[in-house]
Amino acid sequence: MSIGNSPEADRPSVGAALQQARIGAGLTVEEVSATTRVRIPLVQAIEQDDFSRCGGDVYARGHIRALAHAVSLDARPLIDRFDAEHGGRPAPTPAAPLYEAERIRSEPRRPNWTAAMVAAIVAVVGFAGFTLFTGGDKSSGGPIAAGDNAKQAPAPTRHPSTIKPPLSPEPSDSAVAGLPKDKVTIKVTARDGQSWISAKDASGKLLEDGLLKKGESKTITDKERIDLVLGNAGAVQLYVNGKEVKEIGHKGTVERLSYTPGDPQAG
């Protein structure tokens, strides 16, 4: 359908032409909206020659062209009439001279990838050479620099967990002689691990009770007798009246012992 050859007075408006063409094509507003993706209220407004909802003349021309294509109508005469009724197309902005554009726009500096690659290669080769040189010196077993100023390699440090606490020295004869003969003296040391200990006198009075951590010691004295309970007997070093008691028990076992003044004796 074309309206370009009709007299000016007989030609319908842009909206009316689009509406007539839609009806003639047997299409509804909803179908045209689905085809052109122009919202239904906007299609209805354009068919009533209300272009205020289009958002500007540029968008209005685009909607007219889309609707005309959907109803098989030539859009050119409709757009020309729209321009004539709405002040015509805006004058195109003259392009700036080429020399002025070149003067305004500066060419962005591009990174010098060649120089960067050369620097990276030099760094890698230098690092590899340094590693090879130092590795060769270490394998020969000698210091890197010869002479009086050559540094010896530091001795390897031991992890604290691998260092065992010093063992308690065995008492000397003078220390044993210095202990009172009329009392029983017990010294318990958690040598190989923690141990729970409990000590009572002959009347059942509690002299000591608690956890002995690894490396700690307790000395207990009584006039008559000491009844001793060791929770982890194999980890304990025991001295009774200055003499060490061997083979108290195994680790994790509970041993009950009793000692009086004089030589150690198991109760």
C-alpha positions in Angstrom: 0.0 0.0 0.0 1.3 3.5 -0.9 0.1 7.0 -0.1 2.7 8.9 -2.0 0.5 9.5 -5.1 -2.6 10.7 -3.3 -3.4 14.4 -3.2 -2.3 16.2 -0.1 -5.8 16.8 1.2 -6.9 13.2 0.6 -4.0 11.5 2.2 -4.6 10.2 5.7 -2.3 11.1 8.6 0.7 8.9 9.5 -1.1 7.2 12.3 -4.3 6.7 10.3 -2.3 5.2 7.4 -0.7 2.7 9.7 -4.0 1.8 11.3 -5.7 1.4 7.9 -2.9 -0.8 6.7 -3.0 -2.9 9.8 -6.7 -3.5 9.5 -6.4 -4.2 5.8 -3.8 -6.8 6.6 -6.1 -8.5 9.1 -3.7 -7.9 12.1 -4.6 -6.8 15.6 -2.6 -4.3 17.7 -1.4 -7.2 19.9 0.0 -9.1 16.8 1.7 -6.0 15.5 3.2 -5.3 19.0 4.5 -8.9 19.2 6.1 -8.6 15.7 7.7 -5.2 16.2 8.3 -5.4 19.9 6.7 -2.0 20.2 4.5 -1.9 23.3 0.7 -2.0 22.8 0.0 1.4 24.3 2.7 3.0 22.1 1.2 1.3 19.0 -2.2 2.7 19.9 -0.8 6.2 20.5 1.0 6.3 17.2 -2.1 5.2 15.3 -3.8 8.3 17.0 -0.9 10.5 15.8 0.4 10.9 19.4 4.2 10.7 19.2 4.8 12.2 22.6 5.4 8.7 24.1 8.1 7.8 21.6 10.9 9.6 23.5 11.9 11.9 20.7 11.7 12.2 16.9 14.5 9.7 16.3 12.6 7.0 18.2 9.4 8.0 16.5 10.9 7.5 13.0 12.1 4.1 14.1 8.7 3.0 15.4 7.0 4.3 12.2 9.4 2.3 10.1 8.9 -0.9 12.2 5.1 -0.6 12.1 5.0 0.1 8.4 7.2 -2.9 7.7 4.9 -5.1 9.8 1.8 -4.1 7.8 3.6 -4.2 4.4 3.5 -0.4 4.0 6.1 1.8 2.4 7.7 3.7 5.3 9.5 6.4 3.3 6.4 8.6 2.5 5.2 8.3 6.1 8.6 9.4 7.5 8.7 12.3 5.1 5.3 13.5 6.2 6.3 13.0 9.9 9.4 15.2 9.3 7.3 17.9 7.5 4.8 18.0 10.4 7.5 18.0 13.1 10.1 20.5 11.8 12.1 18.2 9.5 15.2 16.2 10.2 18.0 18.0 12.1 20.9 19.3 10.0 23.9 17.0 10.0 26.9 18.1 12.0 29.8 19.0 9.6 32.7 16.7 10.1 35.9 18.2 11.4 38.8 18.6 9.0 41.1 15.6 8.9 44.2 17.6 10.0 42.2 19.0 13.0 41.0 15.5 14.0 44.6 14.2 13.9 45.8 17.1 15.9 43.1 16.6 18.6 43.4 12.8 18.9 46.8 11.6 20.0 47.8 8.1 19.1 47.9 6.0 22.3 51.3 4.7 23.2 51.5 0.9 22.8 53.5 -1.2 25.2 56.9 -2.2 23.9 56.4 -6.0 24.1 59.7 -6.7 22.4 61.7 -4.9 25.1 59.7 -6.6 27.8 60.3 -10.0 26.4 64.0 -9.4 26.1 64.2 -8.2 29.7 62.3 -11.3 30.9 64.6 -13.6 29.0 67.7 -11.9 30.4 66.2 -12.2 33.9 65.5 -16.0 33.5 68.9 -16.7 32.0 70.6 -14.8 34.8 68.7 -16.6 37.5 69.4 -20.0 36.0 73.1 -19.2 35.8 73.2 -18.0 39.4 71.4 -21.1 40.6 73.7 -23.4 38.6 76.8 -21.6 39.9 75.7 -21.7 43.6 74.5 -25.3 43.2 77.8 -26.5 41.8 79.7 -24.9 44.7 77.5 -26.5 47.3 77.9 -30.0 45.7 81.8 -29.6 45.8 81.6 -29.4 49.6 83.7 -26.2 49.9 82.8 -22.6 50.6 81.7 -20.3 47.8 84.5 -17.8 48.3 88.1 -19.0 49.2 90.2 -17.3 51.8 90.0 -16.2 55.4 86.6 -14.5 54.9 84.9 -17.7 53.7 81.8 -18.4 55.9 81.2 -21.9 57.1 77.7 -23.3 56.6 75.6 -22.9 59.8 75.0 -26.1 61.8 71.5 -27.5 61.3 69.1 -26.6 64.0 67.1 -29.2 65.8 63.4 -28.9 66.2 62.4 -28.4 69.8 60.1 -31.5 69.7 63.2 -33.7 69.0 65.2 -32.3 72.0 64.6 -34.4 75.1 64.8 -32.8 78.5 68.0 -33.5 80.5 67.7 -36.5 82.7 67.8 -35.9 86.4 71.3 -36.8 87.7 71.6 -39.6 90.0 72.2 -38.5 93.6 75.7 -38.7 94.8 76.8 -40.6 97.9 76.9 -37.4 99.9 73.3 -36.5 98.9 72.1 -40.0 100.0 74.0 -39.7 103.2 72.4 -36.3 103.8 68.8 -37.7 103.8 67.3 -38.2 107.3 67.4 -41.8 108.4 64.3 -41.6 110.5 62.1 -40.5 107.6 61.0 -41.8 104.2 61.8 -39.5 101.3 60.4 -40.0 97.8 61.2 -38.1 94.6 59.0 -38.6 91.6 60.1 -37.3 88.1 57.9 -37.4 85.0 60.8 -38.4 82.7 59.2 -39.9 79.6 55.7 -38.4 79.8 53.1 -37.0 82.2 51.8 -39.0 85.1 49.1 -38.7 87.7 50.4 -39.3 91.2 48.8 -39.7 94.6 50.6 -40.0 98.0 49.2 -40.7 101.5 50.8 -41.2 104.9 50.2 -44.2 107.2 47.0 -42.6 108.6 45.5 -42.1 105.1 46.2 -38.4 105.0 46.6 -37.1 101.5 50.1 -35.7 101.0 50.1 -35.1 97.3 47.6 -35.5 94.5 47.6 -34.2 90.9 49.1 -34.4 87.4 52.8 -34.3 87.0 53.7 -32.9 83.6 56.7 -34.1 81.6 60.0 -32.9 83.1 58.4 -31.9 86.5 59.4 -33.5 89.8 57.8 -33.8 93.2 59.5 -34.7 96.6 57.4 -36.1 99.4 58.6 -36.9 103.0 56.9 -38.6 105.9 58.0 -40.0 109.2 56.4 -43.4 109.0 55.2 -44.5 105.6 54.2 -43.2 102.1 51.6 -45.1 100.1 52.2 -44.0 96.5 49.9 -44.5 93.4 51.4 -43.8 89.9 49.0 -43.3 87.0 51.6 -43.8 84.2 54.3 -45.9 85.9 56.5 -46.5 82.9 57.1 -42.8 82.3 58.2 -42.1 85.9 61.7 -42.1 87.4 61.4 -42.8 91.2 63.9 -42.3 94.0 63.3 -43.6 97.5 65.6 -42.5 100.3 68.1 -41.4 97.6 68.1 -44.7 95.7 66.5 -45.3 92.3 63.8 -47.9 92.0 64.1 -49.7 88.7 61.3 -51.3 86.7 58.4 -49.7 88.4 55.9 -50.6 85.7 55.0 -50.1 82.0 53.6 -47.0 80.3 50.0 -46.6 80.9 49.8 -49.0 83.9 48.8 -48.0 87.4 51.1 -49.1 90.2 50.5 -48.9 93.9 53.7 -48.8 96.1 54.4 -48.3 99.8 57.7 -47.2 101.3 59.1 -46.7 104.9 62.4 -45.4 106.2 65.4 -47.5 105.2 65.8 -49.4 101.9 63.1 -49.2 99.2 60.6 -52.0 99.4 57.4 -52.6 97.5 54.3 -52.7 99.5 
